[in-house]
Amino acid sequence: MNFYHCFGHAVTAWPSRTALYTGQRPHATFASLDTRARRLAAGLARLRLARGDRVAIMMGNRCEYTEIMLACWAAGLCIVPINAKLHPREFAFVIENSGAKACFTTSSLAADLAAGLSGSASRCELVCCDLPDYALLFAPEPMAVVDADFTDCAWLFYTSGTTGRPKGATITHRNLWFMSLGYIADAGPIDTRTHALMVAPQSHAAVLLLVAYLTRGAACVVPESGGFDPAEMIPLINRFGGARFFAAPTMVKRFVESPEIGTLEVPRLDTIVYGGGPMYVSDTRRALDTLGPRLWQIYGQGETPCTISYLSRELHAASDHPRFLERLASVGMARTGIALRVVDEEFRPLPPGEVGEIIVRGETVMRGYWDNPQASAQALHDGWLKTGDLGFLDREGLLTLKDRSKDLIISGGSNIYPREVEELLQSHPGVREVAVIGVPHAEWGEEPVAYVVMHDGHAPDATALEQVCLDNMARFKRPKRYVFVAELPKNNYGKILKTELRAWATQAGDTLA
């Protein structure tokens, strides 16, 4: 069954309701969005595209993203989302590796795309959705939705490539169906009063969750700027009500700390769905104090999109529970339809409290990596996805992440989990952000180094941070050096790039002896 039909239900139920807004301006009703998507699907034949072909989308947030995505699914095509801020070599690799025959973009990005693909063997036609050629694709009559197979690839998501070349996670129509149904089941009431703000990049999780919203008759609101700006978002929240948005933890922090937060009509904000990185307990508590119980945490990966575990609004709100802080530090319980385990190196389940690799199984787990059987075999084991994340389950069944396995620091044979150190340093009132990495050490193998961003008005003070660590954790875990920086390197989704921090350390000759 084609994932498009998930949206098609809403077309039948609420044809005249507005489905898409640009800012406060209506862009399309459910009926007109369906018509435009199926017209565009028919027009894609002009680009010599056939069922199963890959189509890249590389653009910032805009309403056209949604209609292009729906059109591709209606035509039985596979979407390849590309981060609009990638380097030309990076997006050229994605297009070549996926074999994408067309790429939808905007005129502001077209020159970089063309330059990146120059000299490439890939024959990829570029279409700018803000130029007249795009409108010509809507000339044909709307086509019937292709009856795709459940196992057909619908979404080819390329990993960030932090450990080498990016790999394309093959996400099928079946995966997306169960992702949407699971989100509707777990995320609380979603209905025609809901308005989903697209403020995180549509090349990632935000746009996949959008289909779940549309399925229930909710509307999508794309800010005029296409990005995350509290000064722009808060008037939209106050205008529409029932507002939800997906955000990385750094975005939640920026939202809560924004000068405009005092103008927010808090009851008009329904939920902030956050994920994509660790949310430190101190930041979570501040957000709860400011916004009330309106947080919903999601833990997932591109290989099982948006769907591993969740920390519900109810658990965020249960401040009278004796383990409230431990719960806030977790990523919650397994999502509906998902089995998860924590296992040792022999794939044996570990008892509560013991740290091991997190593995998951369910209908949202990818088919495998695109054209990469070796990587697929390494990631998938008897139907289980090996996440590469380390963590433990407690006796309540709540999962707590420790770190990515590649971020684990082993010093003198002892394991140091950077997130544990970061969480502690984050409790210092002067610390705005912190990231801990391991650097080579001649005797101990590795030692931790902390990169710290201080709040305005707070001077760097390594002695004070050292004392926080000495007062609260074993000496061997404490950073051996503090590097104070103006900003931490982040990707387009707000994740801190520890690979770049390691590069900084290498360039500085950062080897502790």
TIKOLVEX-662633 format. One record per residue (C-alpha): residue number from 1; x, y, z. Coordinates in Angstrom, 1 decimal, decimal comma, padded with zeros to 4 digits, always signed. Each point is the difference from the previous one (the first is absolute). Layout:
<milums>
(milum NUM (X Y Z))
...
</milums>
This chain:
<milums>
(milum 1 (+000,0 +000,0 +000,0))
(milum 2 (+001,3 +003,5 -000,9))
(milum 3 (+000,8 +002,2 +003,0))
(milum 4 (-001,8 +002,8 -001,9))
(milum 5 (-003,3 -001,5 +001,0))
(milum 6 (+000,8 +001,0 +003,6))
(milum 7 (-000,4 +003,6 -001,1))
(milum 8 (-002,9 -001,0 -002,3))
(milum 9 (-002,2 -000,8 +003,0))
(milum 10 (+000,0 +003,6 +001,0))
(milum 11 (-000,9 +001,2 -003,5))
(milum 12 (-003,2 -002,0 +000,2))
(milum 13 (-000,8 +001,0 +003,6))
(milum 14 (+000,9 +003,8 -000,1))
(milum 15 (+000,3 +001,1 -003,7))
(milum 16 (-000,7 +003,7 +000,6))
(milum 17 (+002,2 +000,4 +003,1))
(milum 18 (+003,3 +001,9 -000,5))
(milum 19 (+002,9 -002,5 +000,0))
(milum 20 (+002,9 +002,3 -000,6))
(milum 21 (+000,8 +003,6 +001,1))
(milum 22 (+002,9 +002,2 -000,9))
(milum 23 (+000,2 +002,1 +003,1))
(milum 24 (-003,6 +001,1 +000,6))
(milum 25 (-001,0 -000,3 -003,7))
(milum 26 (-001,9 -003,1 -001,1))
(milum 27 (+002,0 -001,9 -002,7))
(milum 28 (-002,2 -003,1 -000,7))
(milum 29 (-003,1 -001,9 +001,2))
(milum 30 (+000,2 -003,7 +000,4))
(milum 31 (-001,9 -000,4 -003,3))
(milum 32 (+002,1 +002,5 -001,9))
(milum 33 (+003,2 -001,5 +001,4))
(milum 34 (-001,1 -003,5 -001,1))
(milum 35 (-000,8 +001,4 -003,5))
(milum 36 (+003,3 +001,8 -000,3))
(milum 37 (+002,0 -003,0 +001,2))
(milum 38 (-001,6 -002,3 -002,5))
(milum 39 (+000,3 +002,5 -002,9))
(milum 40 (+003,7 +000,3 +000,9))
(milum 41 (+000,3 -003,8 +000,2))
(milum 42 (-001,4 -000,2 -003,6))
(milum 43 (+002,4 +002,8 -001,1))
(milum 44 (+003,0 -001,9 +001,3))
(milum 45 (-000,3 -002,2 -003,0))
(milum 46 (+001,5 +003,0 -002,0))
(milum 47 (+003,2 -000,6 +002,0))
(milum 48 (+000,1 -003,6 -001,2))
(milum 49 (-000,6 -001,3 +003,5))
(milum 50 (-001,5 -003,4 +000,5))
(milum 51 (-001,2 -002,0 +003,1))
(milum 52 (+002,9 -000,7 +002,3))
(milum 53 (+002,2 +002,8 -001,2))
(milum 54 (+001,6 +002,3 +002,6))
(milum 55 (-000,8 +003,7 +000,2))
(milum 56 (+002,1 +002,3 +002,2))
(milum 57 (-001,4 +003,1 +001,8))
(milum 58 (+002,5 +002,6 +001,1))
(milum 59 (-001,6 +003,2 +001,2))
(milum 60 (-000,8 +001,9 +003,2))
(milum 61 (-003,4 -000,2 +001,6))
(milum 62 (-002,9 +001,0 -002,2))
(milum 63 (-003,5 -001,3 -000,9))
(milum 64 (+001,3 -001,3 -003,3))
(milum 65 (+002,0 -002,6 +001,8))
(milum 66 (-003,1 -001,8 +001,2))
(milum 67 (-001,7 +000,0 -003,4))
(milum 68 (+003,1 -001,3 -001,7))
(milum 69 (+000,4 -002,7 +002,6))
(milum 70 (-003,6 -001,1 -000,4))
(milum 71 (+000,2 +000,1 -003,8))
(milum 72 (+003,0 -002,3 +000,1))
(milum 73 (-001,8 -002,5 +002,1))
(milum 74 (-003,1 +000,2 -002,1))
(milum 75 (+002,2 -000,9 -003,1))
(milum 76 (+001,7 -002,9 +001,8))
(milum 77 (+003,3 +001,8 +000,2))
(milum 78 (+002,5 +000,0 +002,9))
(milum 79 (+001,0 +003,3 +001,7))
(milum 80 (+003,6 +000,9 +000,8))
(milum 81 (+000,0 +002,9 +002,5))
(milum 82 (+003,2 +002,0 +000,0))
(milum 83 (+001,1 +002,5 +002,6))
(milum 84 (+000,1 +003,4 -001,8))
(milum 85 (+003,1 +001,0 +001,9))
(milum 86 (+002,2 -002,9 -001,1))
(milum 87 (+003,3 +000,6 -001,8))
(milum 88 (-000,2 -000,5 -003,8))
(milum 89 (+002,2 -003,2 +000,2))
(milum 90 (-002,5 -001,4 +002,6))
(milum 91 (-003,2 +000,6 -001,9))
(milum 92 (+001,7 -001,2 -003,2))
(milum 93 (+000,9 -003,2 +001,7))
(milum 94 (-003,7 -000,5 +001,2))
(milum 95 (-001,4 +000,6 -003,5))
(milum 96 (+002,6 -002,3 -001,7))
(milum 97 (-000,3 -002,8 +002,6))
(milum 98 (-003,8 +000,1 -000,1))
(milum 99 (-000,2 +000,3 -003,8))
(milum 100 (-002,5 +002,8 +000,4))
(milum 101 (-001,2 +001,0 -003,5))
(milum 102 (-001,5 +003,4 +001,1))
(milum 103 (+000,5 +002,4 +002,8))
(milum 104 (-002,5 +002,6 +001,1))
(milum 105 (+001,6 +003,2 +001,4))
(milum 106 (-000,2 +003,7 +000,0))
(milum 107 (+001,7 +002,6 -002,2))
(milum 108 (+002,2 +001,1 +002,9))
(milum 109 (+001,5 -003,5 +000,2))
(milum 110 (+000,0 -001,0 -003,6))
(milum 111 (+003,4 +001,4 -000,9))
(milum 112 (+001,7 -001,8 +002,9))
(milum 113 (-001,8 -003,2 -001,0))
(milum 114 (+001,0 +000,3 -003,7))
(milum 115 (+003,6 +000,7 +001,1))
(milum 116 (+000,1 -003,0 +002,3))
(milum 117 (-001,3 -002,3 -002,8))
(milum 118 (+002,3 +001,4 -002,7))
(milum 119 (+002,1 -002,7 -001,5))
(milum 120 (-002,1 -002,6 +001,7))
(milum 121 (-001,2 -003,1 -001,8))
(milum 122 (-003,4 +000,5 +001,7))
(milum 123 (-002,8 +001,2 -002,3))
(milum 124 (-002,1 +002,0 +002,5))
(milum 125 (-002,5 +002,6 -001,3))
(milum 126 (-000,3 +003,0 +002,2))
(milum 127 (-003,5 +001,6 +000,5))
(milum 128 (-000,3 +003,3 +001,9))
(milum 129 (-003,4 +000,2 +001,7))
(milum 130 (+000,1 +003,8 +000,0))
(milum 131 (+000,5 +000,3 -003,8))
(milum 132 (-002,6 -000,3 -002,8))
(milum 133 (+001,2 -003,5 -001,1))
(milum 134 (-001,4 -001,4 +003,2))
(milum 135 (-003,5 +001,3 -000,7))
(milum 136 (+000,1 -001,8 -003,4))
(milum 137 (+000,1 -003,4 +001,7))
(milum 138 (-003,5 +000,6 +001,3))
(milum 139 (-001,6 +000,1 -003,5))
(milum 140 (-001,1 -003,7 -000,2))
(milum 141 (-003,3 -001,3 +001,5))
(milum 142 (+000,4 -001,5 +003,5))
(milum 143 (+001,2 -003,6 -000,2))
(milum 144 (-001,2 -002,9 +002,1))
(milum 145 (+002,3 -000,9 +002,9))
(milum 146 (+002,3 -002,8 -000,9))
(milum 147 (-000,7 -003,2 +002,0))
(milum 148 (+003,5 -000,3 +001,4))
(milum 149 (+001,2 -003,1 +001,8))
(milum 150 (+000,4 +000,3 +003,7))
(milum 151 (+003,7 -001,0 -000,4))
(milum 152 (+000,8 +002,7 -002,6))
(milum 153 (+002,4 +002,6 +001,1))
(milum 154 (-001,8 +003,3 +000,8))
(milum 155 (+002,7 +002,0 +001,9))
(milum 156 (+003,7 -000,4 -000,5))
(milum 157 (+001,6 +001,8 +002,9))
(milum 158 (+003,7 +000,5 +000,0))
(milum 159 (+001,8 -000,1 +003,4))
(milum 160 (+002,2 +002,9 +001,0))
(milum 161 (+003,2 -001,9 -001,0))
(milum 162 (+001,7 +000,6 +003,3))
(milum 163 (+002,0 -003,2 -000,2))
(milum 164 (+000,6 +000,1 -003,8))
(milum 165 (-002,1 +000,2 -003,1))
(milum 166 (-003,7 +000,5 +000,6))
(milum 167 (-002,2 -003,1 -000,3))
(milum 168 (-003,5 +000,1 -001,4))
(milum 169 (-002,6 -001,5 +002,4))
(milum 170 (-002,6 -001,6 -002,2))
(milum 171 (-003,4 +000,8 +001,6))
(milum 172 (-003,0 -001,7 -001,6))
(milum 173 (-003,7 +001,0 -000,3))
(milum 174 (-000,6 -002,6 +002,8))
(milum 175 (+002,6 +001,7 +002,3))
(milum 176 (-001,7 +003,4 -000,5))
(milum 177 (-003,5 -001,4 +000,6))
(milum 178 (+001,0 -001,5 +003,3))
(milum 179 (+002,0 +003,1 +000,9))
(milum 180 (-003,1 +002,2 -000,5))
(milum 181 (-002,4 -002,3 +001,8))
(milum 182 (+002,4 -000,4 +002,9))
(milum 183 (+000,4 +003,8 +000,3))
(milum 184 (-003,8 +000,5 +000,0))
(milum 185 (-000,4 -002,7 +002,6))
(milum 186 (+002,7 +001,4 +002,3))
(milum 187 (+000,1 +003,8 -000,4))
(milum 188 (-003,3 +000,8 +001,5))
(milum 189 (-003,1 +001,6 -001,6))
(milum 190 (+000,6 +001,2 -003,6))
(milum 191 (-003,0 +001,4 -001,7))
(milum 192 (-001,3 +002,9 -002,1))
(milum 193 (+000,9 +002,5 +002,7))
(milum 194 (+003,7 -000,9 -000,3))
(milum 195 (+002,4 +002,2 -001,9))
(milum 196 (+003,5 -001,4 -000,7))
(milum 197 (+002,7 +002,7 -000,4))
(milum 198 (+002,7 -001,1 -002,4))
(milum 199 (+003,0 +001,7 +001,6))
(milum 200 (+002,5 -002,9 +000,0))
(milum 201 (+001,4 -000,9 -003,5))
(milum 202 (-002,5 -001,9 -002,1))
(milum 203 (+002,9 -002,2 -001,3))
(milum 204 (-000,2 -001,8 +003,3))
(milum 205 (-002,5 -001,4 +002,6))
(milum 206 (-002,3 +003,1 +000,0))
(milum 207 (-001,4 -000,7 -003,5))
(milum 208 (-000,6 -003,7 +000,7))
(milum 209 (-002,0 +000,8 +003,1))
(milum 210 (-002,0 +002,5 -002,1))
(milum 211 (-001,8 -002,8 -001,9))
(milum 212 (-001,3 -001,3 +003,4))
(milum 213 (-001,3 +003,5 +000,7))
(milum 214 (-001,7 +000,3 -003,4))
(milum 215 (-001,5 -003,5 +000,4))
(milum 216 (-002,0 +001,3 +003,0))
(milum 217 (-001,1 +003,3 -001,7))
(milum 218 (+002,6 +002,2 +001,7))
(milum 219 (+001,5 +002,8 -002,0))
(milum 220 (+003,7 +000,7 -000,8))
(milum 221 (+001,3 +003,6 +000,5))
(milum 222 (+003,3 +000,9 -001,7))
(milum 223 (+001,4 +003,3 +001,3))
(milum 224 (+000,7 +002,6 -002,6))
(milum 225 (+003,7 -000,2 +000,7))
(milum 226 (-000,1 -003,8 -000,3))
(milum 227 (+002,0 -000,3 +003,2))
(milum 228 (+000,2 +000,0 +003,7))
(milum 229 (-000,5 +003,5 +001,5))
(milum 230 (-001,9 +000,4 +003,3))
(milum 231 (-000,8 +003,6 -000,9))
(milum 232 (-001,9 -001,3 -003,1))
(milum 233 (-001,3 -003,2 +001,6))
(milum 234 (-001,7 +001,4 +003,1))
(milum 235 (-002,4 +002,2 -002,0))
(milum 236 (-000,9 -003,1 -002,1))
(milum 237 (-000,6 -002,0 +003,2))
(milum 238 (-002,1 +002,7 +001,5))
(milum 239 (-002,0 +000,3 -003,3))
(milum 240 (-000,7 -003,6 -000,7))
(milum 241 (-000,1 -001,8 +003,3))
(milum 242 (+000,3 -003,8 +000,5))
(milum 243 (+003,6 +000,6 -001,2))
(milum 244 (+002,6 -002,8 -000,1))
(milum 245 (+003,5 +000,1 -001,4))
(milum 246 (+003,0 -002,4 -000,2))
(milum 247 (+003,3 +001,4 +001,3))
(milum 248 (+003,5 -001,1 +000,9))
(milum 249 (+000,9 +000,6 +003,6))
(milum 250 (+002,1 +003,0 -000,8))
(milum 251 (-003,1 +001,5 -001,7))
(milum 252 (-002,1 -000,6 +003,0))
(milum 253 (+002,6 +001,8 +002,1))
(milum 254 (+000,1 +003,0 -002,4))
(milum 255 (-003,8 +000,1 +000,0))
(milum 256 (-000,3 +000,1 +003,8))
(milum 257 (+002,8 +002,6 +000,4))
(milum 258 (-001,2 +002,2 -002,9))
(milum 259 (-000,8 +003,7 +001,0))
(milum 260 (-003,5 -000,5 -001,6))
(milum 261 (-001,0 -002,9 +002,3))
(milum 262 (-001,9 +002,3 +002,3))
(milum 263 (-002,5 +000,8 -002,9))
(milum 264 (-000,9 -003,7 -000,5))
(milum 265 (-003,6 -000,9 +000,9))
(milum 266 (+001,1 -003,2 +001,6))
(milum 267 (-003,4 -001,8 -000,2))
(milum 268 (+000,2 +000,4 -003,8))
(milum 269 (+003,1 -002,2 -000,1))
(milum 270 (-001,0 -003,7 +000,1))
(milum 271 (+003,2 -002,0 -000,2))
(milum 272 (+003,7 +000,4 -000,8))
(milum 273 (+001,3 -003,3 -001,4))
(milum 274 (+003,7 -000,1 +000,5))
(milum 275 (+002,7 -002,5 -001,0))
(milum 276 (+003,1 -000,5 -002,1))
(milum 277 (+002,4 +000,4 +002,9))
(milum 278 (+000,3 +000,2 +003,8))
(milum 279 (-002,1 +002,4 +001,9))
(milum 280 (+001,7 +000,8 +003,3))
(milum 281 (-002,1 -000,3 +003,1))
(milum 282 (+000,7 +003,6 +001,0))
(milum 283 (-001,3 +001,2 -003,4))
(milum 284 (-003,1 -002,3 +000,2))
(milum 285 (-000,9 +001,3 +003,4))
(milum 286 (+000,3 +003,6 -001,1))
(milum 287 (-002,2 -000,7 -003,0))
(milum 288 (-002,6 -001,6 +002,3))
(milum 289 (+000,1 +002,9 +002,4))
(milum 290 (-000,5 +002,4 -002,9))
(milum 291 (-002,5 -001,9 -002,1))
(milum 292 (-001,6 -002,5 +002,3))
(milum 293 (-000,5 -003,7 -001,0))
(milum 294 (+000,2 +000,5 -003,7))
(milum 295 (+003,1 -002,1 -000,8))
(milum 296 (+000,0 -003,4 -001,8))
(milum 297 (+003,4 -001,6 -000,7))
(milum 298 (+000,6 -002,2 -003,0))
(milum 299 (+003,0 -002,4 -000,5))
(milum 300 (+000,5 -001,5 -003,4))
(milum 301 (+002,5 -000,3 -002,8))
(milum 302 (-000,1 +000,3 -003,8))
(milum 303 (+000,1 -003,8 -000,1))
(milum 304 (-003,3 -000,1 +002,0))
(milum 305 (-001,4 +003,5 -000,7))
(milum 306 (-001,2 +001,8 +003,1))
(milum 307 (-000,8 -003,2 +001,7))
(milum 308 (+001,9 -001,8 +002,8))
(milum 309 (-001,2 +001,5 +003,4))
(milum 310 (-001,8 +003,0 +001,4))
(milum 311 (-000,3 +001,9 +003,2))
(milum 312 (-003,7 +001,1 +000,3))
(milum 313 (-001,4 +003,2 +001,2))
(milum 314 (-001,3 -001,8 +003,1))
(milum 315 (+003,5 -001,1 +001,0))
(milum 316 (+001,4 +003,5 -000,6))
(milum 317 (-002,7 +001,3 +002,3))
(milum 318 (+000,3 -002,5 +002,9))
(milum 319 (+002,3 +002,2 +002,1))
(milum 320 (-001,2 -001,7 +003,2))
(milum 321 (+001,4 -003,4 -001,0))
(milum 322 (+003,0 -001,0 +002,1))
(milum 323 (+002,0 -000,8 -003,2))
(milum 324 (-001,1 +003,1 -001,8))
(milum 325 (+003,5 +001,2 -001,0))
(milum 326 (+001,1 -003,5 -001,1))
(milum 327 (-003,1 -000,2 -002,1))
(milum 328 (+000,7 +003,4 -001,6))
(milum 329 (+003,5 -001,2 -000,8))
(milum 330 (-001,4 -003,0 -001,9))
(milum 331 (-001,5 -000,3 -003,5))
(milum 332 (-003,1 -001,8 +001,4))
(milum 333 (-001,6 -003,2 -001,0))
(milum 334 (-000,2 -002,0 -003,2))
(milum 335 (-002,3 +001,4 -002,7))
(milum 336 (-003,2 -001,8 -000,9))
(milum 337 (+000,9 -003,0 -002,2))
(milum 338 (+003,7 +000,2 +000,9))
(milum 339 (+002,1 -002,6 +001,9))
(milum 340 (+003,2 +001,2 +001,5))
(milum 341 (+002,8 -001,7 +001,9))
(milum 342 (+003,4 +000,9 +001,4))
(milum 343 (+002,6 -002,7 -000,8))
(milum 344 (+003,6 -000,8 +000,5))
(milum 345 (+002,6 -000,7 -002,7))
(milum 346 (-001,3 -003,6 -000,4))
(milum 347 (-003,6 +001,3 -000,6))
(milum 348 (-001,2 -001,2 +003,4))
(milum 349 (-002,6 +002,1 +001,8))
(milum 350 (+001,4 +001,9 +003,0))
(milum 351 (-001,9 +000,4 +003,4))
(milum 352 (-001,4 +003,4 +001,1))
(milum 353 (+002,7 +002,6 +000,7))
(milum 354 (+002,7 -001,6 -002,1))
(milum 355 (+001,4 +002,0 -003,0))
(milum 356 (+000,1 -001,6 -003,4))
(milum 357 (-001,0 +000,6 -003,6))
(milum 358 (-003,6 +000,9 -000,7))
(milum 359 (-001,7 -002,2 -002,6))
(milum 360 (-003,5 +000,4 -001,4))
(milum 361 (-002,5 -002,0 -002,1))
(milum 362 (-003,3 +001,0 -001,5))
(milum 363 (-001,8 +000,9 -003,2))
(milum 364 (+001,8 +003,4 -000,3))
(milum 365 (+003,5 -001,5 -000,3))
(milum 366 (+001,6 +000,6 -003,4))
(milum 367 (+000,2 -002,6 -002,7))
(milum 368 (+003,8 +000,6 -000,1))
(milum 369 (+002,6 +002,4 -001,3))
(milum 370 (-000,3 +001,0 -003,7))
(milum 371 (+002,4 -002,0 -002,2))
(milum 372 (+002,1 -000,9 +003,1))
(milum 373 (-000,5 -003,6 +001,0))
(milum 374 (+003,0 +000,0 +002,3))
(milum 375 (-001,2 +002,9 +002,1))
(milum 376 (-003,5 -001,5 +000,0))
(milum 377 (+001,4 -003,3 +001,4))
(milum 378 (+001,9 +001,9 +002,7))
(milum 379 (-003,1 +002,0 +001,1))
(milum 380 (-002,7 -002,6 -000,2))
(milum 381 (+000,1 -003,3 +002,0))
(milum 382 (-002,9 -002,4 +000,0))
(milum 383 (-002,5 +002,8 -000,6))
(milum 384 (+001,6 +002,2 +002,7))
(milum 385 (+001,6 +003,4 -000,8))
(milum 386 (+003,2 +000,6 +001,8))
(milum 387 (-000,2 +003,7 +000,7))
(milum 388 (+003,6 +000,7 +001,0))
(milum 389 (-001,4 +001,8 +003,1))
(milum 390 (+001,0 -001,0 +003,5))
(milum 391 (-002,5 +000,1 +002,9))
(milum 392 (-001,9 -002,0 +002,7))
(milum 393 (-003,5 -000,9 +000,9))
(milum 394 (-001,3 +000,5 +003,5))
(milum 395 (-002,5 -002,1 +001,9))
(milum 396 (-002,8 +002,2 -001,3))
(milum 397 (+000,9 -000,8 -003,6))
(milum 398 (+001,3 +003,6 -000,6))
(milum 399 (+003,1 +000,3 -002,2))
(milum 400 (+002,9 +002,3 +000,8))
(milum 401 (+002,5 +000,9 -002,6))
(milum 402 (+003,7 +000,2 +001,0))
(milum 403 (+001,6 +000,8 -003,4))
(milum 404 (+000,7 -001,1 -003,5))
(milum 405 (+002,4 -003,0 +000,1))
(milum 406 (+002,4 +002,1 -002,1))
(milum 407 (+000,0 +002,8 +002,6))
(milum 408 (+000,8 -002,3 +003,0))
(milum 409 (+003,3 +001,0 +001,6))
(milum 410 (+002,1 -002,8 +001,3))
(milum 411 (+002,7 +001,3 +002,3))
(milum 412 (+002,3 -002,5 +001,8))
(milum 413 (-002,5 -002,7 -000,7))
(milum 414 (-002,9 +001,9 +001,6))
(milum 415 (-003,0 +001,1 -001,9))
(milum 416 (-000,9 +003,7 +000,1))
(milum 417 (-003,3 +001,1 -001,5))
(milum 418 (+000,2 +003,6 -001,3))
(milum 419 (-003,7 +000,7 +000,5))
(milum 420 (+000,3 -000,7 +003,8))
(milum 421 (+002,8 +002,5 +000,3))
(milum 422 (-001,8 +002,5 -002,3))
(milum 423 (-003,2 -000,3 +002,1))
(milum 424 (+001,9 +000,8 +003,2))
(milum 425 (+001,9 +003,0 -001,5))
(milum 426 (-003,3 +001,3 -001,5))
(milum 427 (-001,3 +000,4 +003,6))
(milum 428 (+002,5 +002,8 +000,6))
(milum 429 (-002,0 +003,3 -000,4))
(milum 430 (+002,7 +001,6 -002,2))
(milum 431 (+000,1 -002,8 -002,6))
(milum 432 (-002,2 +000,4 -003,1))
(milum 433 (+001,2 -003,0 -002,0))
(milum 434 (+002,7 -002,6 +000,4))
(milum 435 (+001,3 -003,0 -001,9))
(milum 436 (+002,6 -002,5 +001,2))
(milum 437 (+002,2 -002,1 -002,3))
(milum 438 (+002,9 -002,4 +000,5))
(milum 439 (+003,5 +000,9 -001,2))
(milum 440 (+003,0 -002,3 -000,3))
(milum 441 (+002,1 -000,5 +003,1))
(milum 442 (+003,4 -001,8 -000,1))
(milum 443 (-000,5 -001,9 +003,2))
(milum 444 (-003,8 -000,3 +000,5))
(milum 445 (-001,1 -000,3 -003,6))
(milum 446 (-002,5 +002,8 +000,2))
(milum 447 (-000,9 +002,9 +002,3))
(milum 448 (-003,1 +002,2 +000,0))
(milum 449 (+000,1 +003,7 -001,0))
(milum 450 (-002,9 +002,3 +000,4))
(milum 451 (-001,0 +002,7 -002,6))
(milum 452 (-002,0 +002,6 +001,9))
(milum 453 (-002,2 +003,0 -001,0))
(milum 454 (-000,7 +002,4 +002,8))
(milum 455 (-003,1 +002,1 +000,4))
(milum 456 (+000,4 +003,7 -000,6))
(milum 457 (+001,3 +001,7 +003,1))
(milum 458 (+001,8 -003,1 +001,3))
(milum 459 (+003,7 -000,1 -000,3))
(milum 460 (+001,7 -003,4 -000,8))
(milum 461 (+001,0 -001,7 +003,2))
(milum 462 (+001,6 -003,4 -000,3))
(milum 463 (+000,6 -000,2 +003,7))
(milum 464 (-003,7 +000,3 +000,8))
(milum 465 (-000,9 -002,6 -002,6))
(milum 466 (+002,7 -002,3 +001,3))
(milum 467 (-001,5 +000,3 +003,5))
(milum 468 (-003,5 -000,9 -001,2))
(milum 469 (+001,5 -003,2 -001,4))
(milum 470 (+002,0 -000,8 +003,1))
(milum 471 (-003,0 +000,5 +002,2))
(milum 472 (-002,3 -002,3 -002,0))
(milum 473 (+001,9 -002,7 -001,9))
(milum 474 (+003,0 -002,3 +000,0))
(milum 475 (+003,2 +001,9 -000,7))
(milum 476 (+000,9 -002,1 -003,0))
(milum 477 (-003,1 +001,2 -001,8))
(milum 478 (+000,7 +003,7 +000,3))
(milum 479 (+001,3 +001,9 -003,1))
(milum 480 (+003,8 +000,5 +000,1))
(milum 481 (-000,4 +003,3 -001,8))
(milum 482 (-002,6 +002,6 -000,8))
(milum 483 (-000,1 +001,8 -003,3))
(milum 484 (-002,2 +003,1 +000,0))
(milum 485 (-001,6 +000,9 -003,3))
(milum 486 (-002,6 +002,4 -001,3))
(milum 487 (-002,1 -002,6 -001,7))
(milum 488 (+000,0 -003,8 -000,5))
(milum 489 (-000,1 -001,3 -003,5))
(milum 490 (-003,5 -001,3 -001,0))
(milum 491 (-001,7 -001,5 -003,0))
(milum 492 (-003,2 +001,3 -001,6))
(milum 493 (-002,1 -001,9 +002,5))
(milum 494 (+001,7 +001,5 +003,1))
(milum 495 (+002,1 -003,1 +000,8))
(milum 496 (+003,5 +000,7 +001,4))
(milum 497 (+002,6 -001,3 -002,4))
(milum 498 (+002,5 -001,8 +002,2))
(milum 499 (+001,8 -001,1 -003,1))
(milum 500 (+000,8 +003,6 -000,7))
(milum 501 (+001,1 +000,5 +003,7))
(milum 502 (+002,4 -003,0 -000,5))
(milum 503 (+001,3 +001,7 -003,1))
(milum 504 (+000,6 +003,2 +002,0))
(milum 505 (+001,9 -002,0 +002,6))
(milum 506 (+002,1 -001,7 -002,7))
(milum 507 (+000,9 +003,3 -001,7))
(milum 508 (+001,0 +001,4 +003,4))
(milum 509 (+002,2 -003,0 +000,6))
(milum 510 (-002,2 -000,9 +003,0))
(milum 511 (+001,7 -003,1 +001,3))
(milum 512 (+000,3 -000,2 +003,8))
(milum 513 (+003,1 -001,5 +001,3))
</milums>
